[in-house]
Amino acid sequence: MTVMDIVREPLVIHDVAKGQELKDEVCDLVEAVGLKPQHMNRYPYAFSSGQRQRIGIARALALRPRLIIADEPVSALDVSVQAQVLNLLEELQHDFGLPYLFIAHGLSVVEHISDRVAVMYLGAVVDLAAADELYASPMHPYTEVLLSAMPRSDPDQVTSRILLPGDVASPADPPSGCKFHPRCQYAQETCAQEIPEWRACGSGHWVACHFAEDLNLNGIESV
């Protein structure tokens, strides 16, 4: 399929436009993601990885969705290309009035694009807050671990990475009580017996940890 075929397919299936109107709509979408209309008759193999990602974004925008779910949208790209695609996503968010549900493992990427961040462990959300607050003041031990492993842009900034014991348990057979307790350095007997309540701790900060208010966890400064 050419770029034209790829981007117009959802428009054709949903009978949104035909003829010249369809071609014009595809041109607008292609230009919106930073490609040129003359590229529409090319095939994906003729493009770089970053350009191919732009084609996928144009296709996702074709039906003017009310929500974009982006699952690891930049993980396979070089760092410089990641920045270009992230900046494009932010521009499109403003232009199209789009909310994103952005799923990623790269914490620097998540912080750059997110207003609120949810941290998951074994399929359950354990920490949720505004991005600045979560990075500066995590309330779940797993969040602290993730932040300790986050690369710093300043080579003189010394970090103390927390190394977890054991392996991640199977989601099909999770540990009793708090799922994180076998690997948590702060775990107590209660953690192995009782599932922590999902509760609000402060303004807009939610956590699932028995001792969240008692722990003084290390965050990081905004990058």
VENWOLIN-V585272 format. One record per backbone hydrogen bond with DSSP energy under -0.5 kcal/mol. CO is the residue of the C=O (numbers start at 1). NH is the residue of the N-H. E is the energy in kcal/mol with one decimal. If there is no record, write none. Layout:
CO/NH/E  CO/NH/E
This chain:
1/44/-0.6  2/6/-2.6  3/7/-2.5  4/8/-2.1  5/9/-1.3  8/12/-2.4  9/13/-2.7  10/14/-1.9  11/16/-2.8  11/17/-0.6  12/15/-1.3  18/21/-1.0  18/22/-1.1  19/23/-1.9  20/24/-2.8  21/25/-2.1  22/26/-2.2  23/27/-2.3  24/28/-2.4  25/29/-2.1  26/30/-2.6  27/31/-2.5  28/32/-2.0  29/33/-1.1  30/35/-2.3  31/34/-1.5  36/39/-2.4  37/40/-1.9  39/42/-1.9  40/4/-2.8  42/3/-2.1  43/46/-2.2  44/47/-2.1  48/52/-2.4  49/53/-1.8  50/54/-1.5  51/55/-1.8  52/56/-2.0  53/57/-1.9  54/58/-2.4  55/59/-2.2  56/60/-2.0  57/61/-1.7  58/62/-0.7  59/62/-0.9  61/64/-2.3  66/99/-0.6  67/69/-0.5  68/70/-0.7  68/101/-2.6  69/71/-0.7  70/72/-0.8  70/103/-3.2  72/75/-0.6  74/77/-1.5  78/82/-2.9  79/83/-2.0  80/84/-1.4  81/85/-2.4  82/86/-2.8  83/87/-2.4  84/88/-2.0  85/89/-2.5  86/90/-2.0  87/91/-2.1  88/92/-2.8  89/93/-2.1  90/94/-1.6  91/95/-2.7  92/96/-3.0  93/97/-0.9  93/98/-1.2  99/68/-2.0  100/102/-0.7  101/70/-2.4  101/103/-0.6  102/104/-0.5  103/72/-3.3  105/107/-0.8  106/110/-2.4  107/111/-2.4  108/112/-1.8  109/113/-1.6  110/114/-1.8  115/131/-2.5  117/129/-1.9  119/126/-3.2  119/127/-1.2  121/124/-1.4  124/121/-2.7  126/208/-2.1  127/119/-3.0  128/206/-3.1  129/117/-3.0  130/134/-2.9  131/135/-2.3  132/136/-1.8  133/137/-3.4  135/220/-3.3  136/219/-0.5  140/143/-0.6  140/144/-1.7  141/145/-1.9  142/146/-2.3  143/147/-2.5  144/148/-1.9  145/149/-1.0  146/149/-0.7  147/150/-1.1  153/155/-0.7  154/157/-1.6  156/158/-0.8  159/161/-0.6  161/163/-0.6  162/164/-0.6  170/173/-1.2  171/174/-0.6  178/181/-1.4  180/183/-1.9  180/184/-0.6  181/184/-0.8  184/187/-1.0  188/191/-1.0  188/192/-0.8  189/192/-0.9  189/193/-0.7  190/193/-1.0  190/194/-2.7  191/178/-3.1  197/199/-0.8  197/209/-0.5  199/207/-2.5  202/204/-0.8  202/205/-0.7  204/206/-0.6  205/201/-3.8  206/128/-2.6  207/199/-2.3  209/212/-1.0  211/214/-1.0  211/215/-1.3  215/217/-0.6
